[in-house]
Amino acid sequence: ASLDSLLPEDHRARLVWEYVRGLDLSRLYEQVRAVEGRAGRDAIDPRIPMALWLYATLDGVGSARQLARLCEDHWAYRWICGGVSVNYHTLSDFRTAHPELLDDLLTQSVATLMHEGLVTLHRVAQDGMRVRASAGASSFRRRASLEECQSQARAQVESLGQELQDDPAASNRRRQAARERAARERSERVAKALDELAEIESKKQGDKRDKARASTTDPQARVMKMGDGGFRPAHNVQLATDTASQVITGVEVVNAGSDEGQMPPRVQQHQQRYGKVPEETLADGGFAQLADIEKVSSPAVGTTVYAPVQKPRKEGRDPHQPLPGDSAAIAQWRQRMGTPEAKQVYKERASTAECVNAIRRNRGLRQFLVRGLRKVRAVALWFAIAHNLMRAVTLRAQVTLASVGD
């Protein structure tokens, strides 16, 4: 039997392929150097790795090696790639090589749903999710240890380079070249860790500056407090989700352990993507900084914030009553959050964020297998695009059923 006959007509792989066929991937085709009439091995069609990673993301597969094996053993993956095996290096490189394109695809997917009236940006919930980084706790070192590691790494690179020149055997040269490359990459990571350490130290005061540490495995990872109360190397994935449709409208990855200061850039991201900001923004207490609330509530931005008011230090004081030094925006926010209507609206934040968070875990986004903010952001964008693809299917089906019922 042919691969096509083995795949049901309503299979999710067909849905993914149909979506990818409609994408404008001209930027990827322009990068293909092996074309007809010129030397070079035939390049893989960019639609194939695009479809493979979207389907793998929906399937909870995050490893390029695992995906390559599935392309040989699993009929749905074999159908996407036409029964031809795909090298895992190609898959791994493709996954993180085009974050700008993925960012544009996210914008296009949401803009299309807005045009269809399925997403309105009336009410958007913001949430920060700490996702485990591809780094161990033991990889975090202080300045003296990092400088020692850098000295050892440089010496190893020089030593291996000299051995490579002196070795006459070709097979040994290949092994030596691999060892030299690994040593050079480690040296580069240590150098990056020292650069990141300088930034970390600048944010600490007094004796705490001497205790600052950075990872030699993923220099841009930070030790963060996780949902279970423990502390682990992680990245902070910032997601904005339309509450009515459950469509992800904004993605960013930061290496700050808290959500403080993240509300304004996330609101402004909507302006840049869609030409408008959410009418209402729902955020938890980590986002509720007075300066941020005032900034996004100003006429220049114009979103209404629903975020919890902190308990007052003075016992007996009503937290929802304005303070003497409050601006008009802050006073309105305090009074608004004291009303039953606002409390009912705010409940949508938890239901939206927790739903997306649960889907994220079920689709395997529990720990990143890539390193560096650029690559980590690319993986987060894959998740968002795949999530929105399935939400679009559901939303359009609901509209169809409603029209049939009428």
Secondary structure, DSSP 8 states (H G I E B T S, - for coil): --HHHHS-TT-HHHHHHHHHHTS--HHHHHT----TTSSS-----THHHHHHHHHHHHTT---HHHHHHHHHH-HHHHHHTTT----HHHHHHHHHH-HHHHHHHHHHHHHHHHHTTS---SEEEEEEEEEE-S--GGGEE-HHHHHHHHHHHHHHHHHHHHHHHH---HHHHHHHHHHHHHHHHHHHHHHHHHHHHHHHHHT--GGGGGG--EESS-TT-EEEE-TTS-EEEEEEEEEEEETTTTEEEEEEEE--SS-TT-HHHHHHHHHHHHSS--SEEE--TTT--HHHHHHHHSTTT--EEE------SSTT--TTS--TT--HHHHHHHHHHTSHHHHHHHHHHHHHHHHHHHHHHHTTTTB-SS-SHHHHHHHHHHHHHHHHHHHHHHHHHHHHHHHHH-
